[in-house]
Amino acid sequence: MYFDLKSVEDSITKFSGEDPEYTALRWAQQIGTATEKYSLSPNFVLLIAKRSLVSTEALWLRTENRFSSYEELKIALFKEFPEEKLDTERILDEMMKINRGESSYDYVLRIHRKKQN
């Protein structure tokens, strides 16, 4: 099948992590679809994946540019930019709620239990 770089790139939405609806998982699914549709080689998949990262993710890639395969990049990206983002305001609010007489260890356990619920 004939294809050009632009066709493949246009089939993948740029991933910045800023759109809560376009997650790293959806980005990876688009990469997978393009890989199948165009029968891309592993090296080409890695190139396309790298070129589809923008904003903070592109900056992260420039500092971590050690990936020899798309799978390595994808796993590292999932770890660095998890689906569930930290809600710093909620965390600070919870931190302010330490009970009088509560030990630090008790506090950590209480917060951990809340996280699991």
C-alpha positions as CSV (number, residue, x, y, z in Angstrom):
1,M,0.0,0.0,0.0
2,Y,1.3,3.4,-0.9
3,F,1.1,6.2,1.7
4,D,3.0,9.3,2.5
5,L,4.1,10.6,5.9
6,K,1.5,13.4,5.9
7,S,-1.4,11.0,5.4
8,V,-0.3,9.0,8.4
9,E,0.3,12.0,10.5
10,D,-3.1,13.5,9.6
11,S,-4.8,10.3,10.8
12,I,-3.4,10.8,14.3
13,T,-4.6,13.7,16.5
14,K,-1.7,15.5,18.2
15,F,-1.4,14.5,21.8
16,S,-0.8,17.3,24.3
17,G,-2.5,15.8,27.4
18,E,-4.5,19.0,27.8
19,D,-7.8,17.6,26.4
20,P,-9.4,15.3,29.1
21,E,-11.3,13.5,26.3
22,Y,-8.2,12.7,24.3
23,T,-6.2,10.6,26.7
24,A,-2.9,8.7,26.2
25,L,-5.0,5.6,25.7
26,R,-7.0,7.1,22.9
27,W,-3.7,8.4,21.3
28,A,-2.3,4.9,21.5
29,Q,-5.4,3.5,19.9
30,Q,-5.1,5.9,17.0
31,I,-1.4,4.9,16.6
32,G,-2.5,1.2,16.5
33,T,-5.2,1.9,13.9
34,A,-2.7,3.8,11.7
35,T,-0.2,1.0,12.1
36,E,-2.7,-1.6,10.9
37,K,-4.2,0.6,8.2
38,Y,-0.9,1.5,6.6
39,S,1.1,-1.6,7.6
40,L,3.7,0.5,9.3
41,S,7.2,-0.8,10.2
42,P,8.2,-0.6,13.9
43,N,10.7,2.2,13.1
44,F,8.0,4.2,11.3
45,V,5.5,3.7,14.1
46,L,8.1,5.1,16.6
47,L,8.7,8.1,14.3
48,I,5.0,8.9,13.9
49,A,4.4,8.5,17.6
50,K,7.2,10.9,18.5
51,R,6.0,13.4,15.9
52,S,2.5,13.3,17.2
53,L,3.5,14.6,20.7
54,V,3.1,18.3,21.4
55,S,3.2,20.7,24.3
56,T,4.4,19.2,27.6
57,E,4.6,15.7,26.2
58,A,6.9,16.9,23.4
59,L,9.1,18.6,26.0
60,W,9.1,15.4,28.0
61,L,10.1,13.4,24.9
62,R,13.1,15.7,24.2
63,T,14.4,15.1,27.8
64,E,13.7,11.4,27.7
65,N,14.6,10.6,24.1
66,R,15.9,7.2,24.8
67,F,13.2,5.0,23.2
68,S,14.2,2.4,20.7
69,S,10.6,1.2,20.1
70,Y,7.1,2.5,20.1
71,E,6.1,0.1,22.9
72,E,8.9,1.5,25.2
73,L,7.6,5.1,24.4
74,K,4.0,4.1,25.0
75,I,4.7,2.5,28.4
76,A,6.8,5.4,29.5
77,L,4.2,7.9,28.4
78,F,1.4,6.1,30.3
79,K,3.6,6.2,33.4
80,E,4.5,9.9,33.0
81,F,1.0,11.1,32.0
82,P,-1.5,8.8,33.7
83,E,-5.2,8.9,32.9
84,E,-6.0,10.1,36.4
85,K,-4.4,13.5,36.9
86,L,-3.6,14.7,40.4
87,D,-6.2,17.1,41.7
88,T,-3.8,19.3,43.7
89,E,-6.5,21.5,45.2
90,R,-8.3,18.4,46.6
91,I,-5.0,17.0,47.9
92,L,-4.2,20.3,49.7
93,D,-7.7,20.4,51.1
94,E,-7.3,16.9,52.5
95,M,-3.9,17.7,53.9
96,M,-5.4,20.5,55.9
97,K,-7.9,18.1,57.5
98,I,-5.4,16.3,59.8
99,N,-7.2,15.6,63.0
100,R,-5.9,16.7,66.4
101,G,-4.1,13.9,68.1
102,E,-3.9,11.9,64.8
103,S,-0.4,10.6,64.1
104,S,1.2,11.1,60.8
105,Y,0.9,7.4,60.1
106,D,-2.8,7.3,61.0
107,Y,-3.3,10.3,58.7
108,V,-1.5,8.6,55.8
109,L,-3.6,5.4,56.3
110,R,-6.8,7.5,56.3
111,I,-5.9,9.3,53.1
112,H,-4.9,6.0,51.5
113,R,-8.3,4.5,52.4
114,K,-10.1,7.5,50.9
115,K,-8.1,7.1,47.7
116,Q,-9.2,3.5,47.4
117,N,-12.9,4.5,47.7
